[in-house]
């Protein structure tokens, strides 16, 4: 895997490893053989994001309770 640096955002992004294909910049995303592997990676990422969102929501509710605001139930 090749990575390149984005100085504006201070992060690294994966460069396309496949040549440009017809209608798909960088070729077909992930190729056809890696669809299951990519799907599992997306599911793990989604689960991590859901966990983080739940933690942030609980933290927001604690802060709202301390400040005397009504909680944001239903979000």
DSSP file (Angstrom, degrees, kcal/mol; ACC not computed):
  #  RESIDUE AA STRUCTURE BP1 BP2  ACC     N-H-->O    O-->H-N    N-H-->O    O-->H-N    TCO  KAPPA ALPHA  PHI   PSI    X-CA   Y-CA   Z-CA
    1    1 A X              0   0    0      0, 0.0     2,-0.4     0, 0.0    15,-0.1   0.000 360.0 360.0 360.0 135.0    0.0    0.0    0.0
    2    2 A X        -     0   0    0     13,-0.4    13,-2.9     2,-0.0     2,-0.3  -0.871 360.0-166.4-106.2 140.9    1.2    3.4   -0.9
    3    3 A X  E     -A   14   0A   0     -2,-0.4     2,-0.3    11,-0.2    11,-0.2  -0.915   4.5-159.5-123.9 151.8    0.3    6.4    1.2
    4    4 A X  E     -A   13   0A   0      9,-2.0     9,-2.0    -2,-0.3     2,-0.4  -0.942  20.7-118.1-128.8 155.7    0.6   10.1    0.5
    5    5 A X  E     -A   12   0A   0     -2,-0.3     2,-0.7     7,-0.2     7,-0.2  -0.756  11.3-157.5 -99.1 133.9    0.6   13.0    3.0
    6    6 A X  E  >> -A   11   0A   0      5,-2.2     4,-1.6    -2,-0.4     5,-1.0  -0.907   6.5-167.0-106.4 103.0   -2.0   15.8    3.0
    7    7 A X  T  45S+     0   0    0     -2,-0.7    -1,-0.1     1,-0.2     5,-0.0   0.779  82.5  58.1 -64.6 -25.7   -0.3   18.8    4.7
    8    8 A X  T  45S+     0   0    0      1,-0.2    -1,-0.2    -3,-0.1    -2,-0.0   0.915 118.6  27.8 -70.4 -42.1   -3.5   20.7    5.1
    9    9 A X  T  45S-     0   0    0     -3,-0.4    -2,-0.2     2,-0.2    -1,-0.2   0.502  98.5-129.8-101.3  -5.1   -5.3   18.0    7.1
   10   10 A X  T  <5 +     0   0    0     -4,-1.6     2,-0.3     1,-0.2    -3,-0.2   0.877  68.7 108.1  60.1  39.8   -2.3   16.3    8.7
   11   11 A X  E   < -A    6   0A   0     -5,-1.0    -5,-2.2    -7,-0.0     2,-0.4  -0.897  64.9-118.0-139.3 173.9   -3.3   12.8    7.7
   12   12 A X  E     -A    5   0A   0     -2,-0.3     2,-0.4    -7,-0.2    -7,-0.2  -0.906  22.6-163.6-115.0 140.3   -2.4   10.1    5.3
   13   13 A X  E     -A    4   0A   0     -9,-2.0    -9,-2.0    -2,-0.4     2,-0.4  -0.925  26.0-110.2-123.1 147.7   -4.5    8.7    2.6
   14   14 A X  E     -A    3   0A   0     -2,-0.4   -11,-0.2   -11,-0.2     2,-0.2  -0.603  31.5-134.4 -77.5 131.8   -4.1    5.5    0.6
   15   15 A X        -     0   0    0    -13,-2.9   -13,-0.4    -2,-0.4     2,-0.2  -0.560  31.8 -95.0 -80.5 149.4   -3.2    6.0   -3.0
   16   16 A X        -     0   0    0     -2,-0.2    -1,-0.1     1,-0.2    10,-0.1  -0.461  33.9-165.4 -61.6 132.5   -5.0    4.1   -5.7
   17   17 A X        +     0   0    0      9,-0.2     2,-0.3    -2,-0.2    -1,-0.2   0.538  65.4  72.6 -98.8  -7.8   -2.9    1.0   -6.4
   18   18 A X  S    S-     0   0    0      8,-0.5     3,-0.1     1,-0.1    -2,-0.0  -0.799  87.7-108.1-106.6 150.0   -4.7    0.1   -9.6
   19   19 A X        -     0   0    0     -2,-0.3     2,-0.2     1,-0.2    -1,-0.1  -0.248  53.1 -76.2 -67.6 163.7   -4.4    1.9  -12.9
   20   20 A X        -     0   0    0      6,-0.2     2,-0.2     5,-0.1     5,-0.2  -0.424  54.6-160.5 -63.9 128.7   -7.3    4.0  -14.1
   21   21 A X  B >   -B   24   0B   0      3,-1.9     3,-1.0    -2,-0.2     2,-0.6  -0.539  37.2 -69.0-104.0 173.0  -10.0    1.8  -15.5
   22   22 A X  T 3  S-     0   0    0      1,-0.3    -1,-0.1    -2,-0.2     3,-0.0  -0.491 117.7 -11.7 -67.5 113.5  -12.8    2.7  -17.9
   23   23 A X  T 3  S+     0   0    0     -2,-0.6     2,-0.5     1,-0.1    -1,-0.3   0.384 120.3  90.6  81.0  -4.5  -15.2    4.9  -16.0
   24   24 A X  B X  S-B   21   0B   0     -3,-1.0     3,-2.5     4,-0.0    -3,-1.9  -0.902  71.1-140.7-127.6 103.0  -13.6    4.2  -12.6
   25   25 A X  T 3  S+     0   0    0     -2,-0.5    -5,-0.1     1,-0.3    -6,-0.1  -0.447  96.4  14.7 -59.3 126.6  -10.7    6.6  -11.4
   26   26 A X  T 3  S-     0   0    0     -2,-0.2    -8,-0.5    -5,-0.1    -1,-0.3   0.543 125.2 -88.4  84.2   7.7   -8.2    4.3   -9.8
   27   27 A X  S <  S-     0   0    0     -3,-2.5     2,-0.2    -6,-0.2    -7,-0.1  -0.340  81.4 -20.7  85.0-171.3   -9.8    1.1  -11.3
   28   28 A X  S >  S-     0   0    0      1,-0.1     3,-1.1    -2,-0.1     2,-0.4  -0.545  83.5 -98.2 -72.7 135.1  -12.6   -0.8   -9.7
   29   29 A X  T 3  S-     0   0    0      1,-0.3    -1,-0.1    -2,-0.2    -2,-0.1  -0.356  97.0 -20.5 -60.9 111.9  -12.9   -0.2   -6.0
   30   30 A X  T 3> S-     0   0    0     -2,-0.4     4,-0.5     3,-0.1    -1,-0.3   0.397 106.4-100.0  75.2  -4.1  -11.1   -3.0   -4.2
   31   31 A X  T <4  -     0   0    0     -3,-1.1     3,-0.3     1,-0.2    -2,-0.0   0.040  39.5 -82.0  72.5 169.2  -11.4   -5.3   -7.2
   32   32 A X  T >4 S+     0   0    0      1,-0.2     3,-0.7     2,-0.1    -1,-0.2   0.737 123.2  59.8 -83.1 -21.9  -14.0   -8.0   -7.5
   33   33 A X  T 34 S+     0   0    0      1,-0.2     3,-0.2     2,-0.1     4,-0.2   0.666 102.9  51.3 -79.5 -15.8  -12.1  -10.6   -5.3
   34   34 A X  T 3X S+     0   0    0     -4,-0.5     4,-2.6    -3,-0.3     5,-0.2   0.165  71.6 110.1-108.6  18.1  -12.0   -8.5   -2.2
   35   35 A X  H <> S+     0   0    0     -3,-0.7     4,-2.5     1,-0.2     5,-0.2   0.921  81.6  46.0 -62.6 -45.2  -15.7   -7.5   -1.9
   36   36 A X  H  > S+     0   0    0     -3,-0.2     4,-2.2     2,-0.2    -1,-0.2   0.914 114.1  48.7 -64.1 -42.7  -16.3   -9.7    1.2
   37   37 A X  H  > S+     0   0    0     -4,-0.2     4,-1.9     1,-0.2    -2,-0.2   0.912 113.0  47.4 -63.9 -42.4  -13.2   -8.5    2.9
   38   38 A X  H  X S+     0   0    0     -4,-2.6     4,-2.5     2,-0.2    -2,-0.2   0.891 110.0  53.1 -66.1 -39.9  -14.0   -4.8    2.1
   39   39 A X  H  X S+     0   0    0     -4,-2.5     4,-2.3    -5,-0.2    -2,-0.2   0.910 109.2  48.9 -61.8 -42.7  -17.6   -5.3    3.4
   40   40 A X  H  X S+     0   0    0     -4,-2.2     4,-2.2     2,-0.2    -1,-0.2   0.882 110.5  51.3 -64.8 -38.0  -16.3   -6.7    6.7
   41   41 A X  H  X S+     0   0    0     -4,-1.9     4,-2.3     2,-0.2    -2,-0.2   0.914 110.5  48.5 -64.7 -42.3  -13.9   -3.8    7.0
   42   42 A X  H  X S+     0   0    0     -4,-2.5     4,-2.7     1,-0.2    -2,-0.2   0.899 110.4  51.7 -64.1 -40.7  -16.8   -1.3    6.4
   43   43 A X  H  X S+     0   0    0     -4,-2.3     4,-2.2     2,-0.2    -2,-0.2   0.899 110.1  48.5 -64.1 -40.4  -18.9   -3.1    9.0
   44   44 A X  H  X S+     0   0    0     -4,-2.2     4,-2.3     2,-0.2    -2,-0.2   0.908 112.1  49.3 -64.8 -41.4  -16.1   -2.9   11.6
   45   45 A X  H  X S+     0   0    0     -4,-2.3     4,-2.5     1,-0.2    -2,-0.2   0.919 110.6  50.1 -63.3 -43.6  -15.6    0.8   10.9
   46   46 A X  H  X S+     0   0    0     -4,-2.7     4,-2.6     1,-0.2    -1,-0.2   0.902 109.8  51.0 -61.3 -41.7  -19.4    1.4   11.2
   47   47 A X  H  X S+     0   0    0     -4,-2.2     4,-2.4     2,-0.2    -1,-0.2   0.908 110.3  49.2 -63.8 -41.7  -19.4   -0.5   14.6
   48   48 A X  H  X S+     0   0    0     -4,-2.3     4,-2.4     2,-0.2    -2,-0.2   0.916 112.0  48.5 -62.5 -42.6  -16.5    1.6   15.9
   49   49 A X  H  X S+     0   0    0     -4,-2.5     4,-2.6     2,-0.2    -2,-0.2   0.894 110.7  50.7 -66.2 -39.0  -18.2    4.8   14.8
   50   50 A X  H  X S+     0   0    0     -4,-2.6     4,-2.4     2,-0.2    -1,-0.2   0.918 110.3  49.8 -62.9 -42.9  -21.5    3.7   16.4
   51   51 A X  H  X S+     0   0    0     -4,-2.4     4,-2.2     2,-0.2    -2,-0.2   0.919 112.4  47.4 -60.7 -43.7  -19.6    3.0   19.7
   52   52 A X  H  X S+     0   0    0     -4,-2.4     4,-2.6     1,-0.2    -2,-0.2   0.915 111.0  50.8 -65.5 -42.8  -18.0    6.4   19.6
   53   53 A X  H  X S+     0   0    0     -4,-2.6     4,-2.4     1,-0.2    -1,-0.2   0.902 109.7  50.8 -61.5 -41.1  -21.3    8.1   18.8
   54   54 A X  H  X S+     0   0    0     -4,-2.4     4,-2.4     2,-0.2    -1,-0.2   0.906 110.5  49.1 -63.2 -41.9  -22.9    6.3   21.8
   55   55 A X  H  X S+     0   0    0     -4,-2.2     4,-2.2     1,-0.2    -2,-0.2   0.922 112.4  47.8 -63.1 -43.2  -20.1    7.4   24.1
   56   56 A X  H  X S+     0   0    0     -4,-2.6     4,-2.5     2,-0.2    -2,-0.2   0.881 110.8  51.8 -65.1 -37.4  -20.3   11.0   22.9
   57   57 A X  H  X S+     0   0    0     -4,-2.4     4,-2.3     2,-0.2    -1,-0.2   0.916 110.1  48.1 -65.7 -43.0  -24.1   11.0   23.4
   58   58 A X  H  X S+     0   0    0     -4,-2.4     4,-2.0     2,-0.2    -2,-0.2   0.899 111.8  50.6 -63.3 -39.5  -23.8    9.7   27.0
   59   59 A X  H  X S+     0   0    0     -4,-2.2     4,-2.3     2,-0.2    -2,-0.2   0.912 109.3  50.8 -64.5 -42.4  -21.2   12.3   27.7
   60   60 A X  H  X S+     0   0    0     -4,-2.5     4,-2.7     1,-0.2    -2,-0.2   0.909 109.0  51.5 -60.8 -42.2  -23.5   15.0   26.3
   61   61 A X  H  X S+     0   0    0     -4,-2.3     4,-2.3     2,-0.2    -1,-0.2   0.883 108.8  50.9 -64.1 -38.0  -26.3   13.8   28.5
   62   62 A X  H  X S+     0   0    0     -4,-2.0     4,-2.2     2,-0.2    -1,-0.2   0.927 112.1  46.8 -63.3 -44.1  -24.1   13.9   31.6
   63   63 A X  H  X S+     0   0    0     -4,-2.3     4,-2.0     1,-0.2    -2,-0.2   0.916 111.5  51.1 -64.9 -42.3  -23.1   17.5   30.8
   64   64 A X  H  X>S+     0   0    0     -4,-2.7     5,-2.4     1,-0.2     4,-0.8   0.902 109.7  50.3 -62.1 -40.3  -26.7   18.5   30.1
   65   65 A X  H ><5S+     0   0    0     -4,-2.3     3,-0.6     1,-0.2    -1,-0.2   0.915 109.9  50.6 -63.1 -42.1  -27.8   17.0   33.5
   66   66 A X  H 3<5S+     0   0    0     -4,-2.2    -1,-0.2     1,-0.2    -2,-0.2   0.868 113.1  45.8 -63.5 -35.6  -25.0   18.9   35.3
   67   67 A X  H 3<5S-     0   0    0     -4,-2.0    -1,-0.2    -5,-0.2    -2,-0.2   0.555 116.0-115.0 -85.3  -7.6  -26.1   22.2   33.6
   68   68 A X  T <<5 +     0   0    0     -4,-0.8    -3,-0.2    -3,-0.6     2,-0.2   0.636  66.8 141.3  85.1  14.5  -29.8   21.5   34.3
   69   69 A X      < -     0   0    0     -5,-2.4    -1,-0.3    -6,-0.2     2,-0.2  -0.503  60.8 -99.2 -83.5 158.1  -30.9   21.2   30.7
   70   70 A X        -     0   0    0     -2,-0.2    -1,-0.1     1,-0.1    -5,-0.0  -0.549  47.8-107.6 -71.3 143.5  -33.4   18.7   29.6
   71   71 A X        -     0   0    0     -2,-0.2     2,-1.2     1,-0.1    -1,-0.1  -0.300  20.9-116.4 -73.0 158.8  -31.7   15.6   28.1
   72   72 A X    >   +     0   0    0    -15,-0.2     3,-1.1    -3,-0.1    -1,-0.1  -0.400  48.7 170.0 -92.3  57.0  -31.8   15.0   24.4
   73   73 A X  T 3   +     0   0    0     -2,-1.2    -3,-0.0     1,-0.2     0, 0.0  -0.388  57.5  41.1 -66.6 146.4  -33.7   11.8   24.6
   74   74 A X  T 3         0   0    0     -2,-0.1    -1,-0.2     0, 0.0    -2,-0.0   0.364 360.0 360.0  98.0  -4.8  -35.0   10.4   21.3
   75   75 A X    <         0   0    0     -3,-1.1    -2,-0.1   -18,-0.0   -18,-0.0   0.485 360.0 360.0 -85.8 360.0  -31.8   11.2   19.2
